[in-house]
Amino acid sequence: MSGVWPVSLGGGRMCDGTLDYLLSRRQIKRRDGAEVRWCHAVNSRSRLHEAVTGTTHMIEADIIMRGHDPKEPIMAHPPDTDSDITLKEWLEAVKEHQMGIKLDFKSLEAVSPSVALLEKVLPDLSCPVWINADILSGPGGRATPLDPHAFLSALTTLPTQAVLSLGWTTGWTAGTDNPGYSWDMVHGIEEICRSLKHPVTFPVRAALLAQSFSQLTWLLQQSDRYSLTVWTSQSDIFSPQDLLPYRKNVDISRIYYDLPDCQRTELSLTGGDNLLE
């Protein structure tokens, strides 16, 4: 990786404030995105109880509109159409614990009513708030992304400290040559995000990173508001070695690793020694 320079912010700080928040609560030891622990699909009362009583830093949940009356935002992932907890109830419960939250939208229909509910509790939240959606088609993506302009228009009233997690629909198939993130893909999303005032993190699929280093490091270099969030699907196969170029050549405060604990911990113990902490 000769000729690659660290992508860094002054002082090694991420502009979105997530790491500073966790440091202030003594939940992590340094500004390192690999130290952040995640809990997924917190879409039921039982999963929420498990998340808020565990060691998680960020809890992620999916939002859709209930498939029948009363129509309101609920915590569920398609193809589910109902849930035992509404977004309103979920936010009230999270407020008591002040844990970081990532709300993943699967339809435009749910966005505006969800933002209205979120704005009511934001004055009582000091924790990181991330808003996620796939807004462009990415490598191997078959799902239809949300319209980026409609989605972002619904978020304009959110305070600028809210983090926008804006990604691509993707796919991955074992035993085939899976393409990475192309130059057109990173140029397209950067054009959309260039004029935004919010911090932006780009969710990127771990199994596609080895072939995307030049594109994604270029993307980070376009703004100090940008970060990456590395994620994986349960069926994906990748080697932690694929992530080491990012770990060693990008400021450790600018990449989160939303991975199983064993893989995330392995990364937190490797790389980054030459970077700001």
C-alpha positions in Angstrom: 0.0 0.0 0.0 2.9 2.4 -0.7 1.9 5.9 -1.6 -1.3 5.8 0.5 -1.6 8.5 3.2 -3.7 8.3 6.4 -7.2 9.8 6.0 -7.4 11.8 9.2 -9.2 14.6 11.0 -7.3 17.1 13.1 -6.8 15.6 16.6 -8.1 12.3 15.4 -11.7 13.2 16.1 -14.7 12.1 14.2 -17.0 15.0 13.4 -20.2 13.1 14.3 -19.5 13.1 18.0 -20.3 9.4 18.6 -16.8 8.5 19.8 -16.6 11.6 22.0 -19.9 10.7 23.6 -18.8 7.1 24.4 -15.5 8.4 25.7 -17.3 10.8 28.0 -19.2 7.9 29.5 -16.0 5.9 29.8 -17.5 3.2 27.6 -14.5 3.1 25.2 -10.8 3.8 25.8 -9.8 5.7 22.7 -11.3 7.3 19.5 -11.3 4.0 17.7 -14.4 3.0 15.7 -13.5 -0.7 16.2 -14.2 -0.3 19.9 -17.9 0.4 19.3 -20.2 -2.6 20.0 -23.5 -3.0 18.1 -26.8 -4.8 18.5 -28.9 -5.6 15.5 -32.6 -6.0 14.6 -33.8 -4.6 18.0 -37.4 -4.8 16.7 -39.2 -6.3 19.6 -39.7 -5.7 23.3 -37.6 -8.7 24.2 -34.7 -7.6 21.9 -34.8 -4.1 23.3 -34.6 -5.3 26.9 -31.6 -7.5 25.9 -29.9 -4.6 24.2 -30.3 -2.0 26.9 -29.3 -4.4 29.7 -26.2 -5.6 27.8 -22.8 -4.2 26.9 -23.9 -2.7 23.6 -23.0 0.9 22.6 -25.2 1.3 19.5 -28.6 -0.3 19.0 -30.0 -0.7 15.5 -33.6 -1.2 14.6 -35.7 -1.2 11.4 -38.8 1.0 10.9 -41.8 0.4 8.7 -45.4 1.5 8.7 -47.7 -1.0 10.3 -49.5 -3.0 7.6 -53.0 -2.4 9.0 -54.8 0.1 11.2 -53.7 1.9 13.2 -51.1 3.0 10.7 -48.1 4.1 12.6 -44.3 3.6 12.5 -43.4 0.2 14.1 -40.1 -1.7 14.7 -40.0 -4.4 12.1 -38.1 -5.7 9.0 -39.9 -6.7 5.8 -41.5 -9.1 5.2 -42.9 -8.6 8.7 -45.9 -6.1 8.7 -46.5 -5.9 12.5 -44.6 -5.8 15.8 -45.1 -5.8 19.5 -43.5 -2.3 19.8 -44.1 1.0 18.1 -41.4 3.5 17.3 -43.0 5.8 19.9 -42.7 3.2 22.6 -39.2 2.2 21.5 -37.9 5.8 21.7 -39.4 6.3 25.1 -37.7 3.2 26.4 -34.3 4.1 24.8 -34.5 7.6 26.3 -34.2 6.1 29.8 -30.8 4.5 28.9 -29.2 7.1 26.6 -27.7 4.5 24.3 -26.7 5.3 20.8 -29.4 4.5 18.2 -29.4 3.7 14.5 -32.9 3.8 12.8 -33.0 1.9 9.5 -35.7 2.9 7.1 -37.1 0.4 4.7 -39.8 2.6 3.1 -40.3 6.3 2.4 -43.8 6.1 3.9 -42.4 5.7 7.4 -39.9 8.5 7.3 -41.9 11.7 7.9 -44.1 10.4 10.8 -41.0 8.9 12.3 -39.0 12.1 12.2 -42.0 13.9 13.9 -41.9 11.3 16.7 -38.1 11.6 16.9 -38.1 15.4 17.2 -40.4 15.1 20.3 -37.8 13.1 22.2 -34.6 14.7 20.8 -34.5 17.4 23.5 -34.2 14.5 26.1 -31.6 12.6 24.1 -27.9 13.3 24.5 -26.9 10.0 22.8 -25.8 9.6 19.2 -28.7 9.4 16.7 -28.1 7.8 13.3 -30.6 7.7 10.5 -30.0 5.0 7.9 -31.3 4.1 4.4 -30.0 2.7 1.2 -30.4 5.5 -1.4 -28.4 4.2 -4.4 -27.9 0.9 -6.2 -24.6 -0.7 -5.3 -22.6 -3.8 -6.3 -24.9 -6.7 -6.7 -27.8 -4.8 -5.4 -31.3 -6.1 -6.3 -33.5 -4.2 -3.9 -34.9 -0.9 -4.9 -33.2 2.0 -3.0 -35.2 4.8 -1.4 -35.3 7.9 -3.5 -32.4 10.0 -2.1 -34.0 13.4 -2.6 -37.3 12.4 -1.1 -35.6 10.7 1.8 -33.2 13.6 2.6 -36.0 16.2 2.2 -37.9 14.5 5.0 -34.8 14.8 7.3 -34.2 18.6 6.9 -35.6 19.4 10.3 -33.3 17.1 12.2 -30.5 18.9 14.1 -27.1 18.8 12.4 -25.6 16.6 15.0 -27.7 13.7 13.8 -25.7 11.3 11.7 -27.0 10.3 8.2 -26.0 6.7 7.4 -26.4 6.7 3.6 -25.6 3.6 1.6 -26.1 1.4 -1.4 -28.2 -1.7 -2.0 -25.7 -4.6 -2.3 -25.5 -8.3 -2.9 -22.9 -11.0 -2.4 -22.8 -14.5 -3.8 -20.3 -17.2 -2.7 -18.1 -18.7 -5.3 -18.5 -15.9 -7.8 -16.4 -12.8 -8.6 -18.3 -10.1 -6.6 -17.7 -6.6 -7.9 -16.7 -3.9 -5.4 -17.9 -0.3 -5.1 -17.2 1.4 -8.5 -16.0 4.9 -9.1 -19.5 5.8 -10.5 -21.0 4.6 -7.2 -18.8 6.7 -4.9 -19.0 9.7 -7.2 -22.7 9.5 -7.2 -23.2 9.3 -3.5 -20.6 12.1 -2.9 -22.5 14.4 -5.2 -25.6 13.8 -3.2 -23.9 14.3 0.2 -21.6 17.2 -0.8 -24.1 20.0 0.2 -25.4 18.3 3.4 -24.8 19.9 6.8 -25.0 16.6 8.7 -22.2 14.2 9.3 -22.5 11.2 6.9 -21.3 7.7 7.4 -21.4 5.3 4.5 -22.3 1.7 5.3 -20.0 -0.6 3.3 -20.1 -4.4 3.0 -17.1 -6.1 4.4 -16.9 -8.8 1.7 -16.7 -6.1 -1.0 -13.9 -3.9 0.6 -10.8 -5.7 -0.7 -11.6 -4.6 -4.3 -12.8 -1.1 -3.3 -9.9 0.5 -1.4 -9.1 3.3 -3.8 -12.7 4.3 -4.3 -13.6 4.4 -0.6 -10.5 6.2 0.6 -11.1 8.7 -2.1 -14.6 9.2 -0.8 -13.4 9.8 2.7 -10.9 12.4 1.5 -13.8 14.5 0.0 -15.0 15.8 3.4 -14.1 15.6 7.1 -17.9 15.0 7.7 -17.6 11.5 6.1 -16.9 8.1 7.8 -17.4 4.5 6.9 -19.4 1.8 8.7 -18.3 -1.7 7.8 -21.0 -4.3 8.1 -21.5 -7.9 7.1 -24.3 -10.3 6.3 -24.5 -13.5 8.2 -23.8 -15.6 5.0 -20.9 -13.4 3.8 -17.4 -14.8 3.7 -14.5 -12.5 4.0 -11.1 -12.4 5.7 -10.2 -9.8 8.3 -7.0 -9.4 6.2 -9.2 -7.7 3.6 -9.9 -4.9 6.1 -6.3 -4.3 7.3 -5.4 -1.9 4.5 -8.2 0.3 5.8 -7.2 -0.2 9.4 -3.6 0.7 8.7 -4.0 3.6 6.2 -7.2 5.3 7.4 -7.5 7.2 10.7 -9.0 4.7 13.1 -11.6 7.3 14.2 -13.1 7.4 10.8 -14.2 3.8 10.3 -16.8 1.9 12.5 -16.9 -1.9 12.3 -20.4 -3.2 12.7 -19.2 -6.8 12.8 -19.5 -9.8 15.1 -17.6 -9.2 18.3 -14.8 -11.7 17.6 -14.0 -10.0 14.2 -14.3 -6.5 15.6 -12.1 -7.2 18.6 -9.5 -8.8 16.3 -9.4 -5.5 14.3 -9.2 -3.4 17.4 -6.0 -5.2 18.4 -4.3 -4.7 15.0 -3.4 -1.8 12.9 -3.9 1.9 13.5 -0.6 2.2 15.5 0.7 4.8 13.1 -2.4 6.9 13.3 -3.8 9.5 15.6 -5.7 8.1 18.6 
